[in-house]
């Protein structure tokens, strides 16, 4: 009866193969790490989250577009529109919010360096992120000061259509900024735990920069219409 004999295993070829795959940077053939061994080449992309943030920003834009339309129509149709000077603190508030976008971008830059294995980059990213949070809190506090300044002028929510729109628009924006601060707190927590994904930071930054642009728009709208 015929028998089959397995071909002897070439031990030298096997050992050579194992050595090459172990140092190829692809996780032993499982594609766990990019071939060039660089963590920066790892794709960290969340299509669902990216789509969700754009849907959310679109909805926010439509909301403020509707408020703007109501303001323009109400002012054009009324004879009781009362003009007033914007609270001076809003000018400082605007500079603070613009500065917070700069500090957030610096945080993103240092975080990218940390992905390349630089420990100092992670620490610098955290410092700039904390500064961004602080500036965001100062901005919201400045909005409250602006409302107090209007009250000292005798302008309340129901005093005049112009003051009503001022309170509604600035309060709506402040609430969305608070939402952005909540996102940055989450980012800061994950960064401190070394569990932050780059896509998470990018999405939070996108929202925060949008709040910045939206405020510039609202500030100019109020400046021209109030």
Secondary structure, 3 states (H helix, E strand, C coil): CCCCCCCCCCHHHHHHHHHHHHCCCCCCCCCCCCCCCCHHHCCCCCHHHHHHHHHHHHHHHHHHHHHHHHHHHHHHHCCCCCCCCCCCHHHHHHHHHHHHHHHHHHHHHHHHHHHCCCHHHHHHHHHHHHHHHHHHHHHHHHHHHHHHHHHHCCCCCCCCHHHHHHHHHHHHHHHHHHHHHHHHHHHHHHHHCCCCCHHHHHHHHHHHHHHHHHHHHHHHHHHHHC
